[in-house]
Amino acid sequence: MWSLMPEANGLPYRLVNVPIKDSPLSDCGGLCGDLDIQIKLEDDGVFSDLFVVKGIEIGHEIVSVHLLEPQLQNMADEILLTVAEAMSLEPPSPVFVIVGAVVPYTLKVIRGNIPQGF
């Protein structure tokens, strides 16, 4: 069981969970394990060993996991992740193109609430 929580109560969330099937990992060519099984587990409301997050705001967030294994009681861990810089890619995924098409991408970094394109 995975959960996200802000470093301090009352602060907004800095991370959101991205379903595996909607993440870039869904196209990793088998290097990420058996994604079909992990996607089915996630769709069935059962967590897998893979939890994809996306930063939505600069700051810290705690990602915690608790193993639900009858023989192993109180198996849990947590890690503090830092979102160092808010950025996005334009156009956002998914982008459908035909063969030979050229799609210009722009990386946008938000600094001081002002988006800057690169």
N, C-alpha and C positions, 0 to 999 in steps of 0.2 A: 504494500500500500504506500503510495507516494503522496507527499503533500508539500505545498509551498506556503511560506509565511514570511511576512516582512521582518527585518531584523528587530525593529521596535514596534510595539503595538500602536495602532492608530496611523501608521504610515501607509501610503498606498503600495500596492503590489508593483514590483519591478520586473517580475517574470510571469509569463503565462505558459501553460502547458500547450504544446502543439501535438495533435494526434499524429502518430507515426505515419499513417497513410497520407497525411497532408504535409509532411515535412520533406525536406530534400533527401532524407535518408531512404525514402521509399524507392529511390532510384540509385542505390549504391552498388548495384551489380553483385549482390551476394556477399559483400565484404562485411556486412553488419549482422551476420547470422541469418537465421531463418525468419525473415520479416513477415512472411505470411502467417506464421503461428503467432508472432508477437502482435500483429495487427488484429487477428481474430481474438486473442486474449483481451486486448484493449477494447475492442468493439463489444465484447461480452461483459465488460465492467470488471474484468479481472486484470490486475496489473502484470506486466512482464518485467524483465530485467532491464528494459530500455525505457527511459523517460526523457522526452524531448522538451526543452524549454526555449522560450524566445524572450529576450530582453525588451521591455517596452518603456523603461525609464531608467535613468542613471541612479545607481545606489546599490544596496546590498539586499540579498534575499536568502533565506535559509531553505534549502531543499532537504527534506527528510524522507527516510524510508523505514518501514516497519514490515518485517517478514512475517507472514501469516502461516506459520508452519507448526502443526500441533506438537511435534516432538521438541521443537526449539522455542522456548518461551523468551520473551523480551529481547528478540533480535532486532535491533534498530540502529540507525546511524543518521547523521546529518552533516551537511556541508554548507558553508557560507559561500555563495557565489556573488561576484561583483559585476555589475553592468557598468562598464567604464565609459562608454560613449554611445549615445543613441544614434543609430543610423538606419537607413532604409535604402532599398534599391528600387529604382523606377525604370520601367514599369514593374509592378509587383507580380509575383508568380501566381498562378501559372500563366505562361505566355505561349500561345499556340501560333506557330509560324509554318509557312510552306518552305519546301526545300529551296535554297538559294536566297531566301530573304535575309535582310540585315536588320537587326534590332539594336538600336543604340541604348545602352544602359547608362543611368546616372546614379552615382552614389551620393546620397544626401546625408549629411551629418548635422545634427541639431545642437547648436552651441548658444547658450543664453536665450533659448526659445526661438532662435532664428535659424531656419533651415538653410544650409549652404550646400550647393551642388558641386560635385567634382567630376 
